[in-house]
């Protein structure tokens, strides 16, 4: 096997021989892209409706991202968090002012953001019990995995962090019963991504805020997948009118580079002190520079995201065969099918559409915010043809 051979066959063979097999990869080889399109090793173009799992919100090779990356490449790539660099404070100010919270802590990923939020909540409350949702997903490190309400992820690594209770999404009575005076935090995704794009109702989020206030628990909102413009609001919690105690962010934040964050509210002021938490790479200068660009561009795109989302929902509703439910908002959509989703996703790839799945029967769409309407219209047309009964196709 030649080291310089980057053909699809060589890439697959090399990974099979040398990488830990944690992924069931699709035999798809994207090598280039621009805007909302990806181009594979053979030069074929595809509409990217997954966006690197909600990461590439400005698409591929966005001019401002490219410019910022080139400029940052002439600066220090790393200085450590023992010292100052300008970019963290700039991005932190933008996030704080936009969210209405007080401070930002930067890390490398979503699971690290949730680990930090878990530690901060324990520090603030001196309690250890936790409440999360069934079918939730908060990450794969042990603390975050302990909050993840899906047995298939949890069981191989048990025992996990003790004291976690799970309740059904949008069940206010169950949440009331689960949270008590010993609860450190309630962890919620305003829209549950890996769980199948399940939005939490405004009533449920308002009840969670009320319950947290009554018991002294911290309300932590995981907006790693649903935040930063994805639902048509810069922060998904803003639709409900509540203000959480902590918000966790990642995926699109670094413009394609690893960057996570925890935003902390007034209840955390003065709680976290030097030595309580830290990171070697978190908040590096390049990722923070890109993050500022992502935030500025996303704020401009919010009206477009909302309008496109409303139109797309109406188009999906016209597909009469094979769809059980359509859930989402903005540019975050789950299409629940009457059949397994993975074969449909593979067939969509042959039609020129990159999509994801969630659980067994949900197609998951997380396209870039700059996706054109024609791409989504073509997707609906292809999905309709794929889901049509065989006799209709034959006719």
N, C-alpha and C positions, 0 to 999 in steps of 0.2 A: 504494500500500500504506500503510494508516494505521498509524502507530507504536503506537497504543493497541489495535490489533486483535490479540487473543491467541487467536483461533479456531484450530483445528488447521490449516486450510488456510493461514492467514496465517503461522503459525509455520513451517510447512514451506517456504513460499515465501521468507520472509525468510532462513532459514538457507541455502537453496539459493543465494540471491543474494549473501550476505555472509560465510559461514563457509568456512574451509578444509575440504575434503571428506575428512576422515580417518575418518569413520564411515559404515557402511552401516546407517543407522538403520531400525528397525522403525516403521511408522506407528502408533505407540501413544503416547498423550498423558496420562500420569498427572499429575494436578493436586492430589490430596489423598490422605490415607490415615490409617489409625489401626490400631495393632496390626500384624497380619500382612496387612492388606488395603490395596490401592491403589484409588483411584477416578479414573477418566479424565475427560476434559473433558465427556463426555456424562452423567456421573453414574453410570456402570456400575462395580460393584465387582469386584475380582479378588483372588485369593489370591496374595500375593507370595512366590514360592518361589525367588527369586534374590537378594533383599535388597540390591539395588544392587551386585551382584557381591560378596557377603560383607561388605558395609559395615554395613547396618542390622540389626545383631544383636539389638537391643532393639525392632525394629519401628519403626513410624512414630508420632511424637508420644508417645513414652514419657513419663509424667508427670515422672520424675526428670530426664530429658534436657531437657524443656521448662523445668522449674524452674531447672536449672543454667544453661541458655542465657539465660534472662531475667535471672538474677542477674548472670551474667558480663557481660551487655550494659551493666550500670551501672558496670562497671569499665573499666580501660584495655584496649583491644583489641590493642594492640601496644606493646612497649617496647624492642625490639631485644635481641639476645643480648649486648650490651655491659654490660647491667645485670641486676639480679635481679628476678624476680617469684616469688611463692610456689608457683604451680601446677606448674612443672616439677619441683621437688624432691619435691613430694607424689606426683606420678604416677611419677617415677623410683623413689622408695622402694618404692611398691607393686609395680612391675614387677620390681625387683631381688629383693625378698623372696619374691615368688611364683615366680620362675624359678630362684633359686639362683645367678645370675650376679652380677657386681660393680657395674656401672655402666650408665647409659643415656645415649645421645645422641639428641636429637630433631631430626627433619627434617620434610619436608612430604609425602612419598609413599613407596611401596614401592620404586620404582626408585632414588630418592635414598638410601634406606636401604641398598640393595645396593651402590650406588656408594661409600658411606661404608665399608661392610664390606670392599669390595675394597681401598680405600686403607689401611684399618687393618691388613689382613692383610699387605699389602706392607711397611708400616712395621714390623710385628712380626717378619717373617721375613727381610726384605731379599732376597726372592726374587720372581719374576715369573710362573712357570708356574701355570696354573689348571686344575682338573678339574671338570667339571659333567656333567649327564646329558642324554642324547638325549631330545628332546621336552620339555625343561624350559622354564620361562618365568621370567625374572628382571627383566624391565622393558624399556623402549624407549630409554633413553639409551644412549650408545655403549658404556660399560663394561658395563652390565647386559645390553644386547643381545648383547655378545660372549660372555656366559655362557649365553645362551638357545639351547637345542639344537634349534631348528626352522628349517630353511633358508628357509622362506617369509618369516620375520621378518628374517633376517639378510642374505640375498643382495642386496636393493636398496641396502644401505648399506656393503657391503664396499669396502675392507678395514677390518676392525674391530681391536680390541685383539688383538695376536698372543699365541701361547703358550697357547691354550685347547684342551684335549682333552675329548672327549665319550665317555662310556661308557653302555651300556645300563642302565636302572634294574634294581636288584636283582641285578646281575651282579658278584659279589664278586671273582671272578678278574680280570675286566676292570678293576675299580677298583684292585686290587693292582698290575696291570701298568702302569696309567696314572700312578699317583702315585709320585714319586721324591724324592730329596733336594733337587731344585730347585723343588719345588711349593710355592707360597705358600699356596694354599687349595683345599679341596674344598667346592664349593657344592652343596647338596642341598635340595630341598623334601621334607619328610617325607611329604606327600601332594601329588603333582603336579597342580595345578589345571587350568591351560590345556592340559596334556598329556592330559587325559581322566580325571581323578580316578584317579591311579595311586598307591596307597600303597607306600611303601618298607617292606620287612620289617624287623622288629626285628633280625634277623641281619645285614642289610645295614648298618643304622645302627651297630650295635655294631662291625662290621668297619671301617666308615669311621672311627670313633673310634680304633680300634687302629692303623689305617694312618696316620692323621694324627699320632698320638703317635710312631710309629716314625720317620717322615720329618721331623718338625718342621713339618708343614703345619698351618694353621688349619682347623678344621672349622666351616664357616658353614652354619647352617640357616635357610633362607628360609621363615618361617612367615607370610608376608604374607597368604596366603589361607587356610591351614589352621590358623593359630594362634588364640589367645585364645578358647578354648572350642569351636571349630568341630568338632573330632573327639571331644569329650567329655572331653578333658583341657585344662587352661588353656593349656598349651603341648604341641604335638603330640609333641615329643621325649620328654616325660615317660613315655610308654608304654614306650619301649625301655629306660629306665633310664640312658641316657648323659647327659653334660653337654657341650654344644658349647662352642666358644670364642667364637662370636658367633651371635646370633639377630637376624634382621631381621623387623620388624613394620610393619603399616600397616592398610589397609582398615578394620576395625571400630574401631581404636584411638581415633579422634577423635570417635566418636559421630555421624558424618556430615560432620564437617569434616576438611579435609586434615591428617593427622598421621601421620608415620612414626617409627620408632625403630630403633636398633641397641643391643642389649644385649651387653656385653662381659664376658668372663670373666677369670680370673686371668692368663692368658697375655698379656693386653693391658694389665695394670696398669703405669702409668708410660710407656707407649709413645706415646700420643697427647698432644701438647702444644699449647698455644695457638699458633694460626697454621697448624696442620696441616690443619684442616678447619673449616667453619663454614656458617652459613645465616642469611639475613635473617629469614625468616618462621617457620622451624621451631620447634616447641614454643611457639607463641603461647599466651597465657593462656587464651583461651576454649576452644581445642581440648584443652588439658591438663585443664581443669576437667571437660569432658565425658568425657575419657578415664578419669578417676578413677571417674566414675559407671559407665561401661561395665565396667570391671574389677570393681567391687564387685557389680554386678548379675549379671555373667556367672558369677562364682564361686558365687553362690547357685543358678544354673540348671544347673550341671554334672550333677547327678543326673538332672534332667529331660531334658537333651540325650542322655545315654546311654540312658535307658530308651526315649525316643522313637525313637532311631536303631535300636535292636535290634528294636523293633516294626515300624518302617517297612521294614527289610530283609526281615522275614518276609512282610509284605504284598506287596512287590514280587516276591518269589519265586513268588507265586501267579499272576502274569501269564505265561502259557505261550506267547504268540505275539509274535514280533517282537523279543525281547530276547536278546542274545548274552551279555551279562555285566552284573553289578551290582557296583559297587565303591564302597567308602567306609566311613564310620563317623560316629557322632554325627549331625550335620546337614550333612554334606558327602557328596554322592552323585553318582556318574556312572552313567548307564544307557546301556550301549552297545547300539545297535540294529542290526538287519540291513538298515538303509536309512538314507539321509541324515537327520540329526536336525533340520535347519532347518525343513523343511516340517511335521514333527511338532510342533515348538515353536510354529510359527505357528497350527496347528490347536488346540493346547492353549490358546493365547491366546483363541481364539474360545469356548472352553469356560470361560474365566474363570481361567486359571492363567498366571502369568508365570514362565517358566523360561529357562535359558540353554542354550548348547551349548558343546562343546569338541571340537576337531578336526571331522571330517566326520560322525561317526555317534554322538556321545555327547550325551545330554541331561545338563545340569549343574544340580544343585539345591543351593542355598546359602540356605535360608530363614532368617528370623529365629529366634532361640532361643525365642521366645514363640509360635511357630506352633502352633495347636491340632491335635490328632490328627485332628479331622474334616476339616481342610483336606487333610492328607496322604491320608486315606482316600478323599476325593472325587477327588484327583489320580490315585490308582491306578486307580480305577474309570474315569475319563475316558481315561487312557492305554490301558487294556485295550481300551476300545471303539474307540479310534483305530487301534490296532495290529491289531485283529481282521481276518481276511481278508474280502474284499468279500462273499463268499457268506454268511458268518456275519452280516454287517451286514444283508444283504438278508433273511435269514431272520428 
